[in-house]
Amino acid sequence: MLVQGLKESGRRLSRELLIEALEGLYEYSTGLTPPLTFGPNRRVGAHGAYIVAVDLDERRFAGDPVWVEPR
């Protein structure tokens, strides 16, 4: 989301332009999460997150990610 917002903000980046670009993203597909939407009254992209274990010795993700939603 941040990278896409920065791309859409253009070369003269400002806080206002970044917010405007993010608010213009509707059902944006990240490829990992459900489609994300931001707007003037919506500041939460997804209601949940993936929990992923990391194998530090092998330097990779271990097991399958699990989607968890807040209660």
mmCIF file as Biopython writes it, N, C-alpha, C and O atoms, coordinates in Angstrom:
data_model
#
loop_
_atom_site.group_PDB
_atom_site.id
_atom_site.type_symbol
_atom_site.label_atom_id
_atom_site.label_alt_id
_atom_site.label_comp_id
_atom_site.label_asym_id
_atom_site.label_entity_id
_atom_site.label_seq_id
_atom_site.pdbx_PDB_ins_code
_atom_site.Cartn_x
_atom_site.Cartn_y
_atom_site.Cartn_z
_atom_site.occupancy
_atom_site.B_iso_or_equiv
_atom_site.auth_seq_id
_atom_site.auth_asym_id
_atom_site.pdbx_PDB_model_num
ATOM 1   N N  . MET A ? 1  ? 0.823   -1.177  0.000  1.0 0.0 1  A 1 
ATOM 2   C CA . MET A ? 1  ? 0.000   0.000   0.000  1.0 0.0 1  A 1 
ATOM 3   C C  . MET A ? 1  ? 0.871   1.247   0.000  1.0 0.0 1  A 1 
ATOM 4   O O  . MET A ? 1  ? 0.633   2.180   -0.767 1.0 0.0 1  A 1 
ATOM 5   N N  . LEU A ? 2  ? 1.875   1.259   0.856  1.0 0.0 2  A 1 
ATOM 6   C CA . LEU A ? 2  ? 2.731   2.442   0.933  1.0 0.0 2  A 1 
ATOM 7   C C  . LEU A ? 2  ? 3.433   2.693   -0.399 1.0 0.0 2  A 1 
ATOM 8   O O  . LEU A ? 2  ? 3.454   3.823   -0.889 1.0 0.0 2  A 1 
ATOM 9   N N  . VAL A ? 3  ? 4.000   1.651   -0.980 1.0 0.0 3  A 1 
ATOM 10  C CA . VAL A ? 3  ? 4.712   1.817   -2.252 1.0 0.0 3  A 1 
ATOM 11  C C  . VAL A ? 3  ? 3.752   2.330   -3.326 1.0 0.0 3  A 1 
ATOM 12  O O  . VAL A ? 3  ? 4.102   3.237   -4.081 1.0 0.0 3  A 1 
ATOM 13  N N  . GLN A ? 4  ? 2.566   1.767   -3.403 1.0 0.0 4  A 1 
ATOM 14  C CA . GLN A ? 4  ? 1.586   2.213   -4.403 1.0 0.0 4  A 1 
ATOM 15  C C  . GLN A ? 4  ? 1.176   3.654   -4.132 1.0 0.0 4  A 1 
ATOM 16  O O  . GLN A ? 4  ? 1.049   4.441   -5.070 1.0 0.0 4  A 1 
ATOM 17  N N  . GLY A ? 5  ? 0.969   4.014   -2.873 1.0 0.0 5  A 1 
ATOM 18  C CA . GLY A ? 5  ? 0.627   5.399   -2.531 1.0 0.0 5  A 1 
ATOM 19  C C  . GLY A ? 5  ? 1.733   6.361   -2.916 1.0 0.0 5  A 1 
ATOM 20  O O  . GLY A ? 5  ? 1.464   7.452   -3.418 1.0 0.0 5  A 1 
ATOM 21  N N  . LEU A ? 6  ? 2.982   5.960   -2.681 1.0 0.0 6  A 1 
ATOM 22  C CA . LEU A ? 6  ? 4.116   6.812   -3.051 1.0 0.0 6  A 1 
ATOM 23  C C  . LEU A ? 6  ? 4.206   6.977   -4.567 1.0 0.0 6  A 1 
ATOM 24  O O  . LEU A ? 6  ? 4.472   8.073   -5.062 1.0 0.0 6  A 1 
ATOM 25  N N  . LYS A ? 7  ? 3.985   5.893   -5.298 1.0 0.0 7  A 1 
ATOM 26  C CA . LYS A ? 7  ? 4.010   5.966   -6.766 1.0 0.0 7  A 1 
ATOM 27  C C  . LYS A ? 7  ? 2.949   6.927   -7.281 1.0 0.0 7  A 1 
ATOM 28  O O  . LYS A ? 7  ? 3.209   7.735   -8.172 1.0 0.0 7  A 1 
ATOM 29  N N  . GLU A ? 8  ? 1.752   6.832   -6.715 1.0 0.0 8  A 1 
ATOM 30  C CA . GLU A ? 8  ? 0.644   7.657   -7.189 1.0 0.0 8  A 1 
ATOM 31  C C  . GLU A ? 8  ? 0.751   9.104   -6.721 1.0 0.0 8  A 1 
ATOM 32  O O  . GLU A ? 8  ? 0.094   9.980   -7.285 1.0 0.0 8  A 1 
ATOM 33  N N  . SER A ? 9  ? 1.569   9.374   -5.698 1.0 0.0 9  A 1 
ATOM 34  C CA . SER A ? 9  ? 1.744   10.736  -5.201 1.0 0.0 9  A 1 
ATOM 35  C C  . SER A ? 9  ? 2.568   11.593  -6.140 1.0 0.0 9  A 1 
ATOM 36  O O  . SER A ? 9  ? 2.409   12.814  -6.175 1.0 0.0 9  A 1 
ATOM 37  N N  . GLY A ? 10 ? 3.441   10.966  -6.894 1.0 0.0 10 A 1 
ATOM 38  C CA . GLY A ? 10 ? 4.265   11.710  -7.843 1.0 0.0 10 A 1 
ATOM 39  C C  . GLY A ? 10 ? 5.562   12.205  -7.236 1.0 0.0 10 A 1 
ATOM 40  O O  . GLY A ? 10 ? 5.906   11.871  -6.102 1.0 0.0 10 A 1 
ATOM 41  N N  . ARG A ? 11 ? 6.273   13.006  -8.011 1.0 0.0 11 A 1 
ATOM 42  C CA . ARG A ? 11 ? 7.613   13.461  -7.613 1.0 0.0 11 A 1 
ATOM 43  C C  . ARG A ? 11 ? 7.599   14.488  -6.487 1.0 0.0 11 A 1 
ATOM 44  O O  . ARG A ? 11 ? 8.532   14.529  -5.685 1.0 0.0 11 A 1 
ATOM 45  N N  . ARG A ? 12 ? 6.593   15.292  -6.414 1.0 0.0 12 A 1 
ATOM 46  C CA . ARG A ? 12 ? 6.520   16.336  -5.391 1.0 0.0 12 A 1 
ATOM 47  C C  . ARG A ? 12 ? 5.732   15.825  -4.185 1.0 0.0 12 A 1 
ATOM 48  O O  . ARG A ? 12 ? 4.658   16.331  -3.858 1.0 0.0 12 A 1 
ATOM 49  N N  . LEU A ? 13 ? 6.290   14.820  -3.544 1.0 0.0 13 A 1 
ATOM 50  C CA . LEU A ? 13 ? 5.623   14.150  -2.430 1.0 0.0 13 A 1 
ATOM 51  C C  . LEU A ? 13 ? 5.410   15.099  -1.255 1.0 0.0 13 A 1 
ATOM 52  O O  . LEU A ? 13 ? 6.298   15.857  -0.865 1.0 0.0 13 A 1 
ATOM 53  N N  . SER A ? 14 ? 4.218   15.029  -0.714 1.0 0.0 14 A 1 
ATOM 54  C CA . SER A ? 14 ? 3.887   15.736  0.522  1.0 0.0 14 A 1 
ATOM 55  C C  . SER A ? 14 ? 2.932   14.845  1.305  1.0 0.0 14 A 1 
ATOM 56  O O  . SER A ? 14 ? 2.382   13.879  0.777  1.0 0.0 14 A 1 
ATOM 57  N N  . ARG A ? 15 ? 2.752   15.180  2.538  1.0 0.0 15 A 1 
ATOM 58  C CA . ARG A ? 15 ? 1.827   14.406  3.378  1.0 0.0 15 A 1 
ATOM 59  C C  . ARG A ? 15 ? 0.428   14.413  2.762  1.0 0.0 15 A 1 
ATOM 60  O O  . ARG A ? 15 ? -0.241  13.381  2.696  1.0 0.0 15 A 1 
ATOM 61  N N  . GLU A ? 16 ? 0.001   15.588  2.315  1.0 0.0 16 A 1 
ATOM 62  C CA . GLU A ? 16 ? -1.339  15.728  1.750  1.0 0.0 16 A 1 
ATOM 63  C C  . GLU A ? 16 ? -1.508  14.886  0.485  1.0 0.0 16 A 1 
ATOM 64  O O  . GLU A ? 16 ? -2.533  14.229  0.302  1.0 0.0 16 A 1 
ATOM 65  N N  . LEU A ? 17 ? -0.484  14.909  -0.397 1.0 0.0 17 A 1 
ATOM 66  C CA . LEU A ? 17 ? -0.571  14.114  -1.624 1.0 0.0 17 A 1 
ATOM 67  C C  . LEU A ? 17 ? -0.562  12.613  -1.336 1.0 0.0 17 A 1 
ATOM 68  O O  . LEU A ? 17 ? -1.263  11.853  -2.003 1.0 0.0 17 A 1 
ATOM 69  N N  . LEU A ? 18 ? 0.225   12.181  -0.352 1.0 0.0 18 A 1 
ATOM 70  C CA . LEU A ? 18 ? 0.249   10.765  0.011  1.0 0.0 18 A 1 
ATOM 71  C C  . LEU A ? 18 ? -1.100  10.329  0.567  1.0 0.0 18 A 1 
ATOM 72  O O  . LEU A ? 18 ? -1.608  9.269   0.202  1.0 0.0 18 A 1 
ATOM 73  N N  . ILE A ? 19 ? -1.679  11.130  1.439  1.0 0.0 19 A 1 
ATOM 74  C CA . ILE A ? 19 ? -2.996  10.804  1.998  1.0 0.0 19 A 1 
ATOM 75  C C  . ILE A ? 19 ? -4.039  10.742  0.884  1.0 0.0 19 A 1 
ATOM 76  O O  . ILE A ? 19 ? -4.868  9.833   0.855  1.0 0.0 19 A 1 
ATOM 77  N N  . GLU A ? 20 ? -3.997  11.702  -0.024 1.0 0.0 20 A 1 
ATOM 78  C CA . GLU A ? 20 ? -4.941  11.709  -1.146 1.0 0.0 20 A 1 
ATOM 79  C C  . GLU A ? 20 ? -4.787  10.456  -2.016 1.0 0.0 20 A 1 
ATOM 80  O O  . GLU A ? 20 ? -5.779  9.865   -2.444 1.0 0.0 20 A 1 
ATOM 81  N N  . ALA A ? 21 ? -3.541  10.058  -2.272 1.0 0.0 21 A 1 
ATOM 82  C CA . ALA A ? 21 ? -3.290  8.861   -3.088 1.0 0.0 21 A 1 
ATOM 83  C C  . ALA A ? 21 ? -3.789  7.606   -2.375 1.0 0.0 21 A 1 
ATOM 84  O O  . ALA A ? 21 ? -4.418  6.751   -3.000 1.0 0.0 21 A 1 
ATOM 85  N N  . LEU A ? 22 ? -3.517  7.485   -1.077 1.0 0.0 22 A 1 
ATOM 86  C CA . LEU A ? 22 ? -3.976  6.310   -0.327 1.0 0.0 22 A 1 
ATOM 87  C C  . LEU A ? 22 ? -5.501  6.260   -0.263 1.0 0.0 22 A 1 
ATOM 88  O O  . LEU A ? 22 ? -6.098  5.190   -0.380 1.0 0.0 22 A 1 
ATOM 89  N N  . GLU A ? 23 ? -6.122  7.416   -0.077 1.0 0.0 23 A 1 
ATOM 90  C CA . GLU A ? 23 ? -7.586  7.452   -0.014 1.0 0.0 23 A 1 
ATOM 91  C C  . GLU A ? 23 ? -8.222  7.097   -1.349 1.0 0.0 23 A 1 
ATOM 92  O O  . GLU A ? 23 ? -9.399  6.737   -1.394 1.0 0.0 23 A 1 
ATOM 93  N N  . GLY A ? 24 ? -7.471  7.191   -2.428 1.0 0.0 24 A 1 
ATOM 94  C CA . GLY A ? 24 ? -7.990  6.845   -3.743 1.0 0.0 24 A 1 
ATOM 95  C C  . GLY A ? 24 ? -7.885  5.367   -4.075 1.0 0.0 24 A 1 
ATOM 96  O O  . GLY A ? 24 ? -8.396  4.923   -5.103 1.0 0.0 24 A 1 
ATOM 97  N N  . LEU A ? 25 ? -7.226  4.600   -3.213 1.0 0.0 25 A 1 
ATOM 98  C CA . LEU A ? 25 ? -7.090  3.160   -3.463 1.0 0.0 25 A 1 
ATOM 99  C C  . LEU A ? 25 ? -8.357  2.447   -2.992 1.0 0.0 25 A 1 
ATOM 100 O O  . LEU A ? 25 ? -8.712  2.494   -1.814 1.0 0.0 25 A 1 
ATOM 101 N N  . TYR A ? 26 ? -9.024  1.792   -3.925 1.0 0.0 26 A 1 
ATOM 102 C CA . TYR A ? 26 ? -10.263 1.083   -3.615 1.0 0.0 26 A 1 
ATOM 103 C C  . TYR A ? 26 ? -10.105 -0.373  -3.998 1.0 0.0 26 A 1 
ATOM 104 O O  . TYR A ? 26 ? -9.802  -0.701  -5.146 1.0 0.0 26 A 1 
ATOM 105 N N  . GLU A ? 27 ? -10.315 -1.245  -3.020 1.0 0.0 27 A 1 
ATOM 106 C CA . GLU A ? 27 ? -10.171 -2.690  -3.205 1.0 0.0 27 A 1 
ATOM 107 C C  . GLU A ? 27 ? -8.858  -3.018  -3.908 1.0 0.0 27 A 1 
ATOM 108 O O  . GLU A ? 27 ? -8.831  -3.782  -4.874 1.0 0.0 27 A 1 
ATOM 109 N N  . TYR A ? 28 ? -7.777  -2.436  -3.415 1.0 0.0 28 A 1 
ATOM 110 C CA . TYR A ? 28 ? -6.442  -2.633  -3.978 1.0 0.0 28 A 1 
ATOM 111 C C  . TYR A ? 28 ? -5.957  -4.044  -3.642 1.0 0.0 28 A 1 
ATOM 112 O O  . TYR A ? 28 ? -5.956  -4.442  -2.477 1.0 0.0 28 A 1 
ATOM 113 N N  . SER A ? 29 ? -5.553  -4.781  -4.641 1.0 0.0 29 A 1 
ATOM 114 C CA . SER A ? 29 ? -5.096  -6.158  -4.454 1.0 0.0 29 A 1 
ATOM 115 C C  . SER A ? 29 ? -3.592  -6.182  -4.189 1.0 0.0 29 A 1 
ATOM 116 O O  . SER A ? 29 ? -2.802  -5.744  -5.025 1.0 0.0 29 A 1 
ATOM 117 N N  . THR A ? 30 ? -3.204  -6.692  -3.027 1.0 0.0 30 A 1 
ATOM 118 C CA . THR A ? 30 ? -1.789  -6.812  -2.681 1.0 0.0 30 A 1 
ATOM 119 C C  . THR A ? 30 ? -1.235  -8.169  -3.081 1.0 0.0 30 A 1 
ATOM 120 O O  . THR A ? 30 ? -0.020  -8.357  -3.151 1.0 0.0 30 A 1 
ATOM 121 N N  . GLY A ? 31 ? -2.126  -9.109  -3.342 1.0 0.0 31 A 1 
ATOM 122 C CA . GLY A ? 31 ? -1.699  -10.458 -3.662 1.0 0.0 31 A 1 
ATOM 123 C C  . GLY A ? 31 ? -1.601  -11.347 -2.432 1.0 0.0 31 A 1 
ATOM 124 O O  . GLY A ? 31 ? -1.511  -12.569 -2.554 1.0 0.0 31 A 1 
ATOM 125 N N  . LEU A ? 32 ? -1.618  -10.748 -1.255 1.0 0.0 32 A 1 
ATOM 126 C CA . LEU A ? 32 ? -1.517  -11.529 -0.014 1.0 0.0 32 A 1 
ATOM 127 C C  . LEU A ? 32 ? -2.726  -11.366 0.882  1.0 0.0 32 A 1 
ATOM 128 O O  . LEU A ? 32 ? -3.208  -12.336 1.468  1.0 0.0 32 A 1 
ATOM 129 N N  . THR A ? 33 ? -3.212  -10.158 0.989  1.0 0.0 33 A 1 
ATOM 130 C CA . THR A ? 33 ? -4.326  -9.879  1.892  1.0 0.0 33 A 1 
ATOM 131 C C  . THR A ? 33 ? -5.617  -9.762  1.086  1.0 0.0 33 A 1 
ATOM 132 O O  . THR A ? 33 ? -5.586  -9.721  -0.144 1.0 0.0 33 A 1 
ATOM 133 N N  . PRO A ? 34 ? -6.743  -9.708  1.781  1.0 0.0 34 A 1 
ATOM 134 C CA . PRO A ? 34 ? -7.970  -9.378  1.056  1.0 0.0 34 A 1 
ATOM 135 C C  . PRO A ? 34 ? -7.801  -7.982  0.432  1.0 0.0 34 A 1 
ATOM 136 O O  . PRO A ? 34 ? -6.948  -7.218  0.884  1.0 0.0 34 A 1 
ATOM 137 N N  . PRO A ? 35 ? -8.583  -7.638  -0.581 1.0 0.0 35 A 1 
ATOM 138 C CA . PRO A ? 35 ? -8.458  -6.309  -1.179 1.0 0.0 35 A 1 
ATOM 139 C C  . PRO A ? 35 ? -8.589  -5.211  -0.120 1.0 0.0 35 A 1 
ATOM 140 O O  . PRO A ? 35 ? -9.448  -5.285  0.758  1.0 0.0 35 A 1 
ATOM 141 N N  . LEU A ? 36 ? -7.725  -4.188  -0.213 1.0 0.0 36 A 1 
ATOM 142 C CA . LEU A ? 36 ? -7.677  -3.116  0.778  1.0 0.0 36 A 1 
ATOM 143 C C  . LEU A ? 36 ? -8.274  -1.835  0.229  1.0 0.0 36 A 1 
ATOM 144 O O  . LEU A ? 36 ? -8.073  -1.488  -0.935 1.0 0.0 36 A 1 
ATOM 145 N N  . THR A ? 37 ? -9.017  -1.131  1.087  1.0 0.0 37 A 1 
ATOM 146 C CA . THR A ? 37 ? -9.629  0.136   0.723  1.0 0.0 37 A 1 
ATOM 147 C C  . THR A ? 37 ? -9.349  1.150   1.822  1.0 0.0 37 A 1 
ATOM 148 O O  . THR A ? 37 ? -9.526  0.862   3.006  1.0 0.0 37 A 1 
ATOM 149 N N  . PHE A ? 38 ? -8.911  2.337   1.421  1.0 0.0 38 A 1 
ATOM 150 C CA . PHE A ? 38 ? -8.742  3.446   2.352  1.0 0.0 38 A 1 
ATOM 151 C C  . PHE A ? 38 ? -9.627  4.583   1.886  1.0 0.0 38 A 1 
ATOM 152 O O  . PHE A ? 38 ? -9.951  4.673   0.702  1.0 0.0 38 A 1 
ATOM 153 N N  . GLY A ? 39 ? -10.018 5.446   2.796  1.0 0.0 39 A 1 
ATOM 154 C CA . GLY A ? 39 ? -10.817 6.604   2.448  1.0 0.0 39 A 1 
ATOM 155 C C  . GLY A ? 39 ? -10.756 7.624   3.558  1.0 0.0 39 A 1 
ATOM 156 O O  . GLY A ? 39 ? -10.103 7.390   4.575  1.0 0.0 39 A 1 
ATOM 157 N N  . PRO A ? 40 ? -11.433 8.770   3.385  1.0 0.0 40 A 1 
ATOM 158 C CA . PRO A ? 40 ? -11.411 9.813   4.409  1.0 0.0 40 A 1 
ATOM 159 C C  . PRO A ? 40 ? -11.900 9.323   5.776  1.0 0.0 40 A 1 
ATOM 160 O O  . PRO A ? 40 ? -11.439 9.800   6.813  1.0 0.0 40 A 1 
ATOM 161 N N  . ASN A ? 41 ? -12.820 8.384   5.771  1.0 0.0 41 A 1 
ATOM 162 C CA . ASN A ? 41 ? -13.363 7.862   7.035  1.0 0.0 41 A 1 
ATOM 163 C C  . ASN A ? 41 ? -12.969 6.419   7.287  1.0 0.0 41 A 1 
ATOM 164 O O  . ASN A ? 41 ? -13.535 5.769   8.166  1.0 0.0 41 A 1 
ATOM 165 N N  . ARG A ? 42 ? -12.021 5.914   6.541  1.0 0.0 42 A 1 
ATOM 166 C CA . ARG A ? 42 ? -11.585 4.520   6.699  1.0 0.0 42 A 1 
ATOM 167 C C  . ARG A ? 42 ? -10.068 4.488   6.702  1.0 0.0 42 A 1 
ATOM 168 O O  . ARG A ? 42 ? -9.431  4.738   5.679  1.0 0.0 42 A 1 
ATOM 169 N N  . ARG A ? 43 ? -9.493  4.181   7.857  1.0 0.0 43 A 1 
ATOM 170 C CA . ARG A ? 43 ? -8.040  4.178   8.000  1.0 0.0 43 A 1 
ATOM 171 C C  . ARG A ? 43 ? -7.476  2.799   8.297  1.0 0.0 43 A 1 
ATOM 172 O O  . ARG A ? 43 ? -6.277  2.657   8.534  1.0 0.0 43 A 1 
ATOM 173 N N  . VAL A ? 44 ? -8.322  1.794   8.287  1.0 0.0 44 A 1 
ATOM 174 C CA . VAL A ? 44 ? -7.871  0.423   8.518  1.0 0.0 44 A 1 
ATOM 175 C C  . VAL A ? 44 ? -7.909  -0.311  7.185  1.0 0.0 44 A 1 
ATOM 176 O O  . VAL A ? 44 ? -8.961  -0.390  6.551  1.0 0.0 44 A 1 
ATOM 177 N N  . GLY A ? 45 ? -6.778  -0.844  6.756  1.0 0.0 45 A 1 
ATOM 178 C CA . GLY A ? 45 ? -6.720  -1.522  5.470  1.0 0.0 45 A 1 
ATOM 179 C C  . GLY A ? 45 ? -7.349  -2.895  5.499  1.0 0.0 45 A 1 
ATOM 180 O O  . GLY A ? 45 ? -8.150  -3.230  4.625  1.0 0.0 45 A 1 
ATOM 181 N N  . ALA A ? 46 ? -6.998  -3.697  6.494  1.0 0.0 46 A 1 
ATOM 182 C CA . ALA A ? 46 ? -7.521  -5.061  6.607  1.0 0.0 46 A 1 
ATOM 183 C C  . ALA A ? 46 ? -7.829  -5.339  8.063  1.0 0.0 46 A 1 
ATOM 184 O O  . ALA A ? 46 ? -7.105  -4.902  8.958  1.0 0.0 46 A 1 
ATOM 185 N N  . HIS A ? 47 ? -8.878  -6.049  8.288  1.0 0.0 47 A 1 
ATOM 186 C CA . HIS A ? 47 ? -9.254  -6.429  9.647  1.0 0.0 47 A 1 
ATOM 187 C C  . HIS A ? 47 ? -8.683  -7.808  9.936  1.0 0.0 47 A 1 
ATOM 188 O O  . HIS A ? 47 ? -9.409  -8.801  9.987  1.0 0.0 47 A 1 
ATOM 189 N N  . GLY A ? 48 ? -7.376  -7.852  10.124 1.0 0.0 48 A 1 
ATOM 190 C CA . GLY A ? 48 ? -6.695  -9.105  10.409 1.0 0.0 48 A 1 
ATOM 191 C C  . GLY A ? 48 ? -5.274  -9.054  9.894  1.0 0.0 48 A 1 
ATOM 192 O O  . GLY A ? 48 ? -4.822  -8.047  9.348  1.0 0.0 48 A 1 
ATOM 193 N N  . ALA A ? 49 ? -4.581  -10.164 10.082 1.0 0.0 49 A 1 
ATOM 194 C CA . ALA A ? 49 ? -3.189  -10.249 9.636  1.0 0.0 49 A 1 
ATOM 195 C C  . ALA A ? 49 ? -2.787  -11.712 9.532  1.0 0.0 49 A 1 
ATOM 196 O O  . ALA A ? 49 ? -3.402  -12.589 10.139 1.0 0.0 49 A 1 
ATOM 197 N N  . TYR A ? 50 ? -1.744  -11.953 8.751  1.0 0.0 50 A 1 
ATOM 198 C CA . TYR A ? 50 ? -1.177  -13.293 8.689  1.0 0.0 50 A 1 
ATOM 199 C C  . TYR A ? 50 ? -0.163  -13.453 9.815  1.0 0.0 50 A 1 
ATOM 200 O O  . TYR A ? 50 ? 0.632   -12.551 10.076 1.0 0.0 50 A 1 
ATOM 201 N N  . ILE A ? 51 ? -0.195  -14.598 10.476 1.0 0.0 51 A 1 
ATOM 202 C CA . ILE A ? 51 ? 0.808   -14.965 11.468 1.0 0.0 51 A 1 
ATOM 203 C C  . ILE A ? 51 ? 1.707   -15.996 10.802 1.0 0.0 51 A 1 
ATOM 204 O O  . ILE A ? 51 ? 1.240   -17.033 10.330 1.0 0.0 51 A 1 
ATOM 205 N N  . VAL A ? 52 ? 3.002   -15.700 10.770 1.0 0.0 52 A 1 
ATOM 206 C CA . VAL A ? 52 ? 3.947   -16.559 10.070 1.0 0.0 52 A 1 
ATOM 207 C C  . VAL A ? 52 ? 5.127   -16.852 10.987 1.0 0.0 52 A 1 
ATOM 208 O O  . VAL A ? 52 ? 5.692   -15.942 11.594 1.0 0.0 52 A 1 
ATOM 209 N N  . ALA A ? 53 ? 5.493   -18.120 11.084 1.0 0.0 53 A 1 
ATOM 210 C CA . ALA A ? 53 ? 6.682   -18.509 11.852 1.0 0.0 53 A 1 
ATOM 211 C C  . ALA A ? 53 ? 7.914   -18.343 10.965 1.0 0.0 53 A 1 
ATOM 212 O O  . ALA A ? 53 ? 7.845   -18.535 9.751  1.0 0.0 53 A 1 
ATOM 213 N N  . VAL A ? 54 ? 9.039   -17.984 11.581 1.0 0.0 54 A 1 
ATOM 214 C CA . VAL A ? 54 ? 10.278  -17.782 10.843 1.0 0.0 54 A 1 
ATOM 215 C C  . VAL A ? 54 ? 11.341  -18.728 11.390 1.0 0.0 54 A 1 
ATOM 216 O O  . VAL A ? 54 ? 11.560  -18.807 12.599 1.0 0.0 54 A 1 
ATOM 217 N N  . ASP A ? 55 ? 11.993  -19.439 10.486 1.0 0.0 55 A 1 
ATOM 218 C CA . ASP A ? 55 ? 13.118  -20.309 10.840 1.0 0.0 55 A 1 
ATOM 219 C C  . ASP A ? 55 ? 14.385  -19.478 10.663 1.0 0.0 55 A 1 
ATOM 220 O O  . ASP A ? 55 ? 14.846  -19.272 9.540  1.0 0.0 55 A 1 
ATOM 221 N N  . LEU A ? 56 ? 14.948  -19.002 11.774 1.0 0.0 56 A 1 
ATOM 222 C CA . LEU A ? 56 ? 16.103  -18.121 11.701 1.0 0.0 56 A 1 
ATOM 223 C C  . LEU A ? 56 ? 17.355  -18.834 11.205 1.0 0.0 56 A 1 
ATOM 224 O O  . LEU A ? 56 ? 18.183  -18.230 10.523 1.0 0.0 56 A 1 
ATOM 225 N N  . ASP A ? 57 ? 17.500  -20.109 11.539 1.0 0.0 57 A 1 
ATOM 226 C CA . ASP A ? 57 ? 18.673  -20.852 11.080 1.0 0.0 57 A 1 
ATOM 227 C C  . ASP A ? 57 ? 18.676  -21.009 9.561  1.0 0.0 57 A 1 
ATOM 228 O O  . ASP A ? 57 ? 19.709  -20.841 8.912  1.0 0.0 57 A 1 
ATOM 229 N N  . GLU A ? 58 ? 17.505  -21.334 9.001  1.0 0.0 58 A 1 
ATOM 230 C CA . GLU A ? 58 ? 17.372  -21.542 7.554  1.0 0.0 58 A 1 
ATOM 231 C C  . GLU A ? 58 ? 17.075  -20.244 6.799  1.0 0.0 58 A 1 
ATOM 232 O O  . GLU A ? 58 ? 17.142  -20.201 5.570  1.0 0.0 58 A 1 
ATOM 233 N N  . ARG A ? 59 ? 16.748  -19.191 7.547  1.0 0.0 59 A 1 
ATOM 234 C CA . ARG A ? 59 ? 16.404  -17.892 6.959  1.0 0.0 59 A 1 
ATOM 235 C C  . ARG A ? 59 ? 15.234  -17.991 5.978  1.0 0.0 59 A 1 
ATOM 236 O O  . ARG A ? 59 ? 15.316  -17.539 4.836  1.0 0.0 59 A 1 
ATOM 237 N N  . ARG A ? 60 ? 14.143  -18.596 6.460  1.0 0.0 60 A 1 
ATOM 238 C CA . ARG A ? 60 ? 12.950  -18.727 5.628  1.0 0.0 60 A 1 
ATOM 239 C C  . ARG A ? 60 ? 11.730  -18.816 6.524  1.0 0.0 60 A 1 
ATOM 240 O O  . ARG A ? 60 ? 11.834  -18.979 7.740  1.0 0.0 60 A 1 
ATOM 241 N N  . PHE A ? 61 ? 10.572  -18.704 5.893  1.0 0.0 61 A 1 
ATOM 242 C CA . PHE A ? 61 ? 9.328   -18.881 6.629  1.0 0.0 61 A 1 
ATOM 243 C C  . PHE A ? 61 ? 9.125   -20.359 6.899  1.0 0.0 61 A 1 
ATOM 244 O O  . PHE A ? 61 ? 9.438   -21.196 6.052  1.0 0.0 61 A 1 
ATOM 245 N N  . ALA A ? 62 ? 8.603   -20.688 8.072  1.0 0.0 62 A 1 
ATOM 246 C CA . ALA A ? 62 ? 8.375   -22.079 8.454  1.0 0.0 62 A 1 
ATOM 247 C C  . ALA A ? 62 ? 6.876   -22.331 8.585  1.0 0.0 62 A 1 
ATOM 248 O O  . ALA A ? 62 ? 6.175   -21.570 9.252  1.0 0.0 62 A 1 
ATOM 249 N N  . GLY A ? 63 ? 6.396   -23.361 7.972  1.0 0.0 63 A 1 
ATOM 250 C CA . GLY A ? 63 ? 4.980   -23.725 8.069  1.0 0.0 63 A 1 
ATOM 251 C C  . GLY A ? 63 ? 4.104   -22.838 7.206  1.0 0.0 63 A 1 
ATOM 252 O O  . GLY A ? 63 ? 4.589   -22.007 6.438  1.0 0.0 63 A 1 
ATOM 253 N N  . ASP A ? 64 ? 2.810   -23.032 7.350  1.0 0.0 64 A 1 
ATOM 254 C CA . ASP A ? 64 ? 1.838   -22.279 6.564  1.0 0.0 64 A 1 
ATOM 255 C C  . ASP A ? 64 ? 1.378   -21.045 7.342  1.0 0.0 64 A 1 
ATOM 256 O O  . ASP A ? 64 ? 1.158   -21.125 8.551  1.0 0.0 64 A 1 
ATOM 257 N N  . PRO A ? 65 ? 1.233   -19.922 6.671  1.0 0.0 65 A 1 
ATOM 258 C CA . PRO A ? 65 ? 0.711   -18.730 7.347  1.0 0.0 65 A 1 
ATOM 259 C C  . PRO A ? 65 ? -0.750  -18.940 7.737  1.0 0.0 65 A 1 
ATOM 260 O O  . PRO A ? 65 ? -1.480  -19.670 7.068  1.0 0.0 65 A 1 
ATOM 261 N N  . VAL A ? 66 ? -1.163  -18.300 8.815  1.0 0.0 66 A 1 
ATOM 262 C CA . VAL A ? 66 ? -2.532  -18.410 9.314  1.0 0.0 66 A 1 
ATOM 263 C C  . VAL A ? 66 ? -3.130  -17.010 9.375  1.0 0.0 66 A 1 
ATOM 264 O O  . VAL A ? 66 ? -2.541  -16.119 9.988  1.0 0.0 66 A 1 
ATOM 265 N N  . TRP A ? 67 ? -4.295  -16.797 8.749  1.0 0.0 67 A 1 
ATOM 266 C CA . TRP A ? 67 ? -4.975  -15.523 8.792  1.0 0.0 67 A 1 
ATOM 267 C C  . TRP A ? 67 ? -5.738  -15.424 10.112 1.0 0.0 67 A 1 
ATOM 268 O O  . TRP A ? 67 ? -6.517  -16.317 10.446 1.0 0.0 67 A 1 
ATOM 269 N N  . VAL A ? 68 ? -5.521  -14.351 10.858 1.0 0.0 68 A 1 
ATOM 270 C CA . VAL A ? 68 ? -6.159  -14.147 12.168 1.0 0.0 68 A 1 
ATOM 271 C C  . VAL A ? 68 ? -6.883  -12.813 12.149 1.0 0.0 68 A 1 
ATOM 272 O O  . VAL A ? 68 ? -6.316  -11.792 11.759 1.0 0.0 68 A 1 
ATOM 273 N N  . GLU A ? 69 ? -8.145  -12.828 12.573 1.0 0.0 69 A 1 
ATOM 274 C CA . GLU A ? 69 ? -8.921  -11.592 12.668 1.0 0.0 69 A 1 
ATOM 275 C C  . GLU A ? 69 ? -9.097  -11.225 14.123 1.0 0.0 69 A 1 
ATOM 276 O O  . GLU A ? 69 ? -9.189  -12.113 14.971 1.0 0.0 69 A 1 
ATOM 277 N N  . PRO A ? 70 ? -9.148  -9.913  14.444 1.0 0.0 70 A 1 
ATOM 278 C CA . PRO A ? 70 ? -9.330  -9.481  15.836 1.0 0.0 70 A 1 
ATOM 279 C C  . PRO A ? 70 ? -10.709 -9.890  16.347 1.0 0.0 70 A 1 
ATOM 280 O O  . PRO A ? 70 ? -11.661 -10.038 15.580 1.0 0.0 70 A 1 
ATOM 281 N N  . ARG A ? 71 ? -10.785 -10.063 17.628 1.0 0.0 71 A 1 
ATOM 282 C CA . ARG A ? 71 ? -12.069 -10.474 18.243 1.0 0.0 71 A 1 
ATOM 283 C C  . ARG A ? 71 ? -12.908 -9.287  18.603 1.0 0.0 71 A 1 
ATOM 284 O O  . ARG A ? 71 ? -14.011 -9.446  19.125 1.0 0.0 71 A 1 
#
